[in-house]
C-alpha cells in the first residue's frame, strides 16, 4: 500500500511533463525522486522515457552529421 501511494504521487500526465522538462533543464530533487518512483511502477511512462531518449540520440547523430 505504501509503495502504491509513493509511486502515484505523480500522475502519468505529470510524469510525461517532467520527462519532457528533464530534457531541457535539471529537475528539482523532489521532482527527480517522485519521477523515479513513478517510473519504477509505470511501464507506459518508462516506455515513453525510452522513446524520448531515442529521439534525443537520433537528433544528436543528425546534428553531428550536419
Beta strands, then each sheet from edge to edge (+ up, - down):
end
